[in-house]
């Protein structure tokens, strides 16, 4: 695929530790008993997706990928009965920094006076006038990896004959940002599904994804998800 546009993750979303936390939550795993083979495979898939979506991610992601691969390799080594080291589980190299990171996230959340919602998830309640919702509804602010999940589902639904890149009537990321901004100025908010045409092609999905990332970086929008319905909604700031 040709280079359309690149969005750097610095100052937009956080890094490799957040991806690990996302994968642990997504798979409902015990942080003290992480299946390294599964996590490594999924971690590498996310890196591939970010490359496919033209996201310029930091080298820290590749360093973490190397660490996971190394731990996976060590887990495959046979354990001999003569080994006296009881705490020789290679996963401790991952568990300890993860626990420290979650503790720092929790403290940071308390400092900015945000509510903790469930397991280490920061919530921000939308204003009453932003959209109609039940008082019992709860919302969380979502990040890069939840967005990748949502966009990947859109891509997976595109038939094979619609995956070819179109070269006519192309729209730039800048134009797409303007389009989304016009919609949000008119409506105030929009659901994630409403960002796409009835039969989007791969190029449209990627450009929309990059436009959303750039708008987050410019603090033009915020994105939340309804915990009950799973619906993702984009708000104009």
Secondary structure, DSSP 4 states (H G I P E B T S, - for coil): ------EE-TTTS--HHHHHHHHHHHTT--TTS--HHHHHHHHHHHHHHHHHTTEE--HHHHHHHHHHHHHHHHHTSPPPTT---S---TTHHHHHHHHHHHHHHHHHHHHTTPEE-SSS-EE-PPPTTT----TT--EEE--HHHHHHHHHHHHHTS-GGG-SPP-SS---HHHHHHHHHHHHHHHSEEEGGGGS-TT--HHHHHHHHHHHHHHHHTTSEEEEEETTT--EEEEE-
